[in-house]
Amino acid sequence: MRNYNPAMLCDFYEFTMSNGYFQNGYYKKTTYFDVFFRKVPDGGGFAIAAGLESVIEYIKDFHFEKEDIDYLRSRNMFGEDFLEYLSNLKFTGDIYAVPEGTPVFPHEPILTVKAPAIEAQLIETYLLLTLNHQSLIATKANRIVRSAEGRGVMEFGSRRAQGESGAVIGARSAFIGGCSSTACTVSDELYGVKAVGTIAHAWVQMFDSEYEAFKTYCETYPDNPTLLVDTYNTIKSGVPNAIKVFKELGITNGGIRLDSGDIAYLSKKARKLLDEAGLCNIKIVASNSLDEYLIRDLLHQGAKIDLFGVGERLITSKMTPVFGGVYKLCAVEDDDGNIVPKIKVSENSAKITNPHFKTVYRLYDNETGKAIADQLCVYDETIDDTKPLTIFDPNEPWKTKTVENFTAKKLLVDVFKDGKCVYESPSLPEIQKYCLEQIDNLWDELKRFENPHEYYVDLSKKLWDIKQNLLISLK
């Protein structure tokens, strides 16, 4: 089976709609689509945007191959003129997005596409699956990293991930969220996410004794070895044998790993034994189906853990495995080039979209540096942060707040212009550093795992008026 073309990774209705646009002349219309989400995973206060680099690579290479056109022809649903159009199709539009690692909130665009209708339609699925998955894992990883309170978190989820890309790209996303390393070797090779590892129970079982297994491993890898001590009996044999080997070989920098049992109790007992043996620099690593809640509880119980290895509950975001990002039309251009706002209406008010081609500003308090609120504006609006600004809740507009002594920063940056990439992607360590810095600019109340403070995403008065007028006109 040949490798598939990513351009074909789309819902079939995108082809049928595109064919309809083509046959009726709508393919020439310039359209505007927003990617946004409606709810933060795990009931958190914010999410972390990730996946932009993958989007960039996809858009750069967007095309259809002869085999793709032959397949579409075999469906007997598309005219030759449309298939000829697809065979020469490249992305020619504009893309705006928040940089990877940016904390983001419901209902604000994290990516906007301005492109001819068919181009914008055909990239929908790939954009969503990419941004949804990677933002989900980055968000979950950051929750787990924050729960560790400064201790390192290693991503250990490859074997439990949902497919190859779930493991490989998931490790990259976890690094953006703050993880220090991964067990996934290919993620290190491709992205520079440091690959680390200890030993499996199979190594210990392979030898005639636990002591022999530990000694052989440390002789093979004397530089900072970590020994898995729970194959037989953690306190009676595992930790004592590790101590014996460390002392015999003069190893003072290394670790032991706990992967089963009462981790809090075992870590405290192990720490006592290690310290009594003069091995105060030997670290204790904990794994075994951990997440942010279990890590928080372990630390509250006084567990003596220096590093956490987190697998399935991170790489699958087990508690909330869907990010829920959507791709919605927000405007089209008429024949004269005027931008005509579009809106989706629903009986569920949370599903009513914000119309028009928009930009997003984040307002920062100049005294604390903390983010106050985000404001969605029409694309041509600017915020004068030298003057007081009155913002209001778009759902309850009588609730207002006047903001003074603040700085307004645009969140969306230019990524593609006229089909050409104009964005220089930062290195992965730079993205992680940026992410952690931006999270430091959020109030602690937003970082609670339960019942976080609601961060306000407001509409400018101009945008709010446009939205209300559209809703009234559709009654």
SVG drawing of the C-alpha trace seen along z (x, -y; Angstrom):
<svg xmlns="http://www.w3.org/2000/svg" viewBox="-38 -58 71 76">
<polyline fill="none" stroke="black" stroke-width="0.4" points="0.0,0.0 1.4,-3.4 1.8,-6.2 -1.4,-8.3 -1.4,-11.9 -2.3,-14.1 -4.5,-16.3 -6.8,-13.3 -7.2,-13.0 -10.5,-14.9 -14.2,-14.1 -15.8,-13.1 -18.4,-15.8 -15.6,-18.3 -15.1,-17.0 -18.8,-16.9 -19.3,-20.5 -16.2,-21.7 -17.5,-20.2 -20.8,-22.0 -18.9,-25.2 -17.0,-24.7 -20.1,-23.8 -22.0,-26.9 -19.1,-29.4 -18.8,-29.8 -15.2,-28.4 -14.0,-31.9 -15.4,-33.5 -13.0,-34.4 -14.1,-32.9 -13.1,-33.2 -13.1,-30.3 -12.2,-30.2 -10.9,-27.3 -12.0,-27.6 -13.2,-25.4 -16.1,-25.7 -14.9,-24.0 -11.6,-23.5 -10.7,-19.9 -10.9,-18.4 -12.9,-21.4 -9.7,-23.5 -9.3,-27.2 -7.4,-27.4 -5.9,-25.3 -2.6,-25.3 -2.5,-25.9 -0.3,-23.4 0.0,-21.9 0.8,-24.9 4.1,-23.5 2.3,-20.4 -0.3,-22.7 2.5,-24.7 4.1,-21.6 0.8,-20.3 -0.2,-23.6 3.2,-23.9 2.8,-20.5 -0.9,-20.7 -1.6,-19.1 -3.4,-16.1 -1.6,-13.3 -2.6,-11.4 -3.7,-8.4 -5.9,-10.7 -7.6,-12.1 -8.0,-8.6 -9.7,-7.5 -12.1,-10.5 -12.9,-9.8 -13.8,-6.2 -16.6,-7.5 -18.5,-8.8 -19.6,-11.9 -17.3,-14.6 -16.9,-16.2 -13.6,-16.3 -13.4,-20.0 -13.5,-19.8 -10.9,-17.0 -8.6,-19.0 -9.0,-22.0 -8.0,-19.7 -5.0,-18.3 -3.5,-21.8 -4.7,-23.0 -2.3,-24.7 -3.1,-26.7 -3.1,-30.4 -4.8,-32.0 -3.8,-33.5 -3.6,-31.9 -3.4,-33.6 -2.8,-31.7 -1.8,-32.0 1.8,-30.8 2.2,-27.3 2.3,-27.3 -0.1,-30.2 -2.8,-29.8 -6.2,-30.0 -9.8,-30.2 -13.2,-29.1 -14.8,-30.9 -11.7,-32.8 -10.1,-32.0 -6.8,-30.0 -6.5,-29.9 -8.2,-31.8 -8.2,-30.8 -8.8,-33.4 -8.9,-31.5 -11.0,-30.7 -13.9,-28.5 -12.6,-25.1 -9.1,-25.6 -10.6,-26.6 -13.1,-23.7 -10.6,-20.9 -8.2,-21.6 -10.8,-21.6 -10.4,-18.0 -6.6,-18.0 -6.5,-21.4 -9.0,-20.2 -7.4,-16.8 -4.0,-18.4 -4.9,-21.3 -7.4,-19.3 -5.0,-16.4 -1.9,-18.4 -3.6,-21.1 -5.3,-18.4 -2.0,-16.7 -0.2,-20.0 -3.0,-21.0 -3.1,-17.8 0.7,-17.7 0.7,-21.2 -1.8,-20.2 0.4,-17.3 3.5,-19.4 1.9,-22.0 0.8,-19.3 4.4,-18.1 5.3,-21.5 8.7,-21.8 9.6,-18.1 10.4,-16.8 7.7,-14.9 8.7,-12.4 6.2,-11.4 6.0,-7.6 3.0,-6.9 4.1,-5.6 2.9,-2.0 -0.6,-3.2 -1.0,-6.0 -3.7,-5.8 -1.5,-5.0 1.9,-6.1 1.3,-9.8 -0.4,-9.8 2.9,-8.6 5.3,-10.6 3.5,-13.9 2.0,-13.4 5.5,-13.5 6.2,-16.8 3.0,-18.3 3.7,-17.0 7.1,-18.8 5.4,-22.0 3.2,-21.6 6.3,-21.4 7.4,-17.7 11.1,-17.3 11.6,-14.3 10.0,-11.3 10.4,-7.5 9.7,-7.8 13.0,-7.5 11.7,-8.7 10.4,-11.9 13.9,-12.6 15.2,-11.9 12.6,-14.0 12.0,-16.9 14.8,-16.8 12.5,-15.8 15.1,-14.1 14.5,-10.4 15.2,-8.7 14.6,-5.3 15.4,-3.0 15.0,0.8 11.9,3.1 11.0,5.9 12.2,8.3 15.8,7.1 15.6,8.0 13.9,11.4 16.5,12.3 19.3,12.7 19.7,15.3 19.3,12.6 18.1,9.1 21.5,8.1 23.2,9.4 20.7,7.6 21.3,4.3 25.1,4.7 25.3,5.6 23.1,2.7 25.2,0.2 28.4,1.6 27.1,1.2 25.7,-2.3 27.5,-3.8 26.6,-7.4 23.4,-8.2 21.6,-4.7 18.1,-4.3 17.1,-0.9 13.5,0.6 13.2,1.9 9.7,3.4 10.1,6.7 10.1,8.9 9.9,6.9 10.6,3.2 11.7,2.7 13.1,6.1 15.1,6.7 14.8,4.1 16.1,1.0 18.7,2.9 20.1,4.5 20.2,1.1 22.0,-0.4 24.5,2.5 25.3,2.0 25.5,-1.8 27.9,-1.5 30.1,1.2 30.5,-0.7 30.8,-4.2 27.7,-5.5 26.3,-8.6 24.2,-10.1 21.4,-7.8 18.0,-6.8 15.5,-4.1 12.1,-3.7 8.8,-2.7 6.2,-1.3 3.7,0.4 2.4,0.6 1.7,-2.2 4.0,-4.8 3.7,-7.3 4.7,-4.8 7.3,-3.1 9.0,-6.3 9.3,-7.4 10.8,-4.1 13.1,-4.1 14.3,-7.6 15.1,-6.7 17.1,-3.7 19.0,-5.7 19.8,-8.5 21.0,-6.2 23.4,-4.7 24.8,-8.1 23.1,-8.1 21.3,-11.4 21.7,-12.3 20.0,-9.2 16.7,-10.2 13.4,-8.4 11.2,-8.1 7.6,-7.2 5.3,-5.8 2.2,-3.6 -0.9,-5.2 -0.3,-8.6 -2.2,-11.9 -2.4,-15.3 -4.7,-14.3 -2.7,-11.3 0.5,-13.3 -1.0,-16.0 -2.3,-13.5 1.1,-11.8 2.8,-15.1 0.2,-16.0 0.9,-12.7 4.6,-13.6 5.8,-11.2 9.6,-11.5 9.5,-11.6 11.9,-13.6 10.6,-12.7 7.4,-11.4 6.9,-9.2 3.4,-9.6 2.0,-7.4 -1.5,-6.5 -3.4,-9.2 -1.2,-11.9 -0.8,-10.6 -4.5,-9.8 -5.8,-12.6 -7.8,-9.8 -10.3,-11.9 -11.2,-14.1 -10.0,-12.5 -11.5,-15.0 -10.5,-18.7 -13.6,-19.7 -12.3,-22.3 -14.5,-23.3 -14.1,-25.0 -16.8,-27.5 -17.5,-30.0 -17.5,-33.5 -17.4,-35.7 -17.3,-35.7 -16.4,-38.5 -18.9,-39.7 -18.1,-40.5 -16.9,-44.0 -14.5,-42.6 -16.6,-43.7 -16.4,-41.4 -19.9,-40.0 -20.2,-38.5 -21.8,-35.1 -23.2,-33.5 -24.4,-30.1 -27.5,-30.2 -28.5,-27.5 -31.0,-27.0 -27.9,-26.3 -26.4,-29.7 -22.9,-28.3 -23.1,-27.2 -23.9,-30.6 -20.8,-31.7 -19.0,-35.0 -19.3,-36.5 -16.8,-38.4 -13.1,-38.4 -11.7,-39.0 -8.5,-39.6 -7.9,-38.9 -6.2,-41.1 -5.0,-40.0 -5.1,-42.8 -2.2,-42.7 -2.2,-44.7 0.9,-46.9 1.5,-46.6 1.3,-42.8 1.9,-41.6 -1.1,-39.4 -3.7,-38.8 -6.9,-40.6 -9.2,-39.5 -9.2,-38.8 -11.2,-40.9 -12.4,-39.8 -12.5,-42.7 -13.3,-43.2 -10.1,-42.7 -9.6,-46.5 -10.1,-47.6 -7.2,-48.6 -7.1,-49.0 -5.6,-52.2 -4.0,-51.1 -3.1,-54.6 -6.7,-55.3 -9.2,-53.5 -11.2,-50.7 -14.6,-49.5 -15.1,-45.8 -18.3,-43.8 -19.5,-40.3 -21.0,-39.4 -23.5,-37.0 -24.5,-39.5 -23.6,-42.9 -24.8,-44.9 -21.7,-43.6 -18.9,-46.0 -15.4,-46.7 -13.1,-49.7 -9.5,-48.7 -6.7,-51.2 -2.9,-51.1 -2.8,-48.0 -1.1,-46.8 -3.0,-45.2 -1.2,-42.6 -2.5,-40.9 -2.6,-37.1 -3.0,-36.1 0.2,-36.3 0.5,-36.0 1.5,-32.5 0.6,-32.4 0.1,-35.3 -1.0,-34.5 0.0,-30.9 3.5,-31.7 4.7,-30.9 5.8,-34.1 6.1,-32.7 9.4,-31.4 8.7,-28.6 10.6,-28.8 12.6,-25.9 10.8,-23.4 12.7,-24.6 11.8,-28.2 8.1,-27.1 8.2,-25.4 9.9,-28.4 7.3,-30.8 4.4,-28.5 5.6,-28.5 6.2,-32.3 2.7,-32.9 1.2,-30.7 3.1,-32.7 1.1,-35.7 -2.2,-34.0 -3.7,-34.4 -3.4,-31.5 -7.2,-31.3 -7.2,-30.2 -4.8,-27.4 -7.0,-25.5 -7.9,-22.0 -11.4,-22.3 -13.7,-25.2 -11.2,-27.6 -11.9,-31.3 -13.7,-32.0 -11.5,-34.1 -13.4,-36.6 -13.3,-36.6 -15.2,-39.7 -16.4,-41.2 -15.7,-44.7 -18.8,-47.0 -18.5,-47.0 -18.4,-43.2 -21.1,-42.8 -23.4,-45.1 -22.7,-43.2 -23.6,-39.9 -26.8,-41.3 -27.9,-42.8 -27.4,-39.5 -29.4,-37.6 -32.2,-40.1 -32.2,-39.9 -32.6,-36.1 -35.6,-36.1"/>
</svg>
